[in-house]
Amino acid sequence: MTDQKNVLGWQDLGLGSFSSEGKKINFTELDFLEVWRTAVDGDMDLTSQTLFAGSKATCLAWVFVAGYQSAIRRVFPGSEFSGWTAFAVSEDRKNDPPLPGVDYSKKEDGAFLISGVKTWVASVEAIGEIIIKAGKGNRALYIKLPRETEGLSFSSRESRFLKEMSQGSAHLDRVSAPEQYVLEDGLVGYFGRFETLYIYLAFLAFIGSSTRSDDLKWESFRVAMGLKDVLDLPATPDNWDWDAIKNLDLEVQKILGLAGEEFTTLQPSWSVDSRLISMYSPGIQKQAN
């Protein structure tokens, strides 16, 4: 297998340079946001967006962002998006006193009045909008709010995991949201499964565009095409061939292992952040058709 053939496998997708020289400059969050915009502002479908963004990533934090943004768009297909969006579900009740979860009431004019705290927001300093899960069970609504919404504020905190990406909380104080801000949520239950495969896809493009190994470049391309075939189908995860996906997962984990020696040297945060890829595998392997 020649380097030329390895590179052409990726370059045939029209994603730009896949040289074997590796990457030398790490993007800041805002740098990567601008690179990412070149994908979504064009005419790319979601898998192509993910591959493009993954190929431009310079660390695993941006691999996560590339997959995460595509998963959000997949499960809320009827919504228009501008820039990066956070999908805020987590509510950590361990504080003393516990932080209030996000709930809502309906106003006389039909709008929703929302208050509470979401305790994990990805790219909290760079997002332009946020999707909030408000309420629980059958009452749950998914409401998309612009960052500048009155009563909505954000706080940041440091994290060792994916540290290049800003992380924090969203605070809602009597936020008023009109009914048209409520999103259709028929696919939201599949978010975790879509997120996993889109992150895997971004990871493989990252490896393919970053590794100096010809064999690893080719293997990442081969497995990425298998994942692309799955994600390009309109089917929901209920109808996926999970035996095939389990095999693809094992291939991804093999590539992660092979990449470890090279990328531990190139990426100071690799030893911490590589669990972004390994942590999904047990759940996939338990999945039945």
Sequence and secondary structure as in RCSB ss.txt:
>XXXX:A:sequence
MTDQKNVLGWQDLGLGSFSSEGKKINFTELDFLEVWRTAVDGDMDLTSQTLFAGSKATCLAWVFVAGYQSAIRRV
FPGSEFSGWTAFAVSEDRKNDPPLPGVDYSKKEDGAFLISGVKTWVASVEAIGEIIIKAGKGNRALYIKLPRETE
GLSFSSRESRFLKEMSQGSAHLDRVSAPEQYVLEDGLVGYFGRFETLYIYLAFLAFIGSSTRSDDLKWESFRVAM
GLKDVLDLPATPDNWDWDAIKNLDLEVQKILGLAGEEFTTLQPSWSVDSRLISMYSPGIQKQAN
>XXXX:A:secstr
  HHHHHHHHHTTT     TT       HHHHHHHHHHHHTTT  HHHHHHHHHHH SSHHHHHHHHHHHHHHHH
STTS   S EEEE      SSS     EEEE TTS EEEEEEEEEEETTTT SEEEEEES GGG EEEEEETT T
TEEEEEE  STTTTS EEEEEEEEEEE GGGB   TTGGGHHHHHHHHHHHHHHHHHHHH S HHHHHHHHHHHH
HHHHHHTS   GGGS HHHHHHHHHHHHHHHHHHHHHHHHH TTHHHHTHHHHTTHHHHHH   
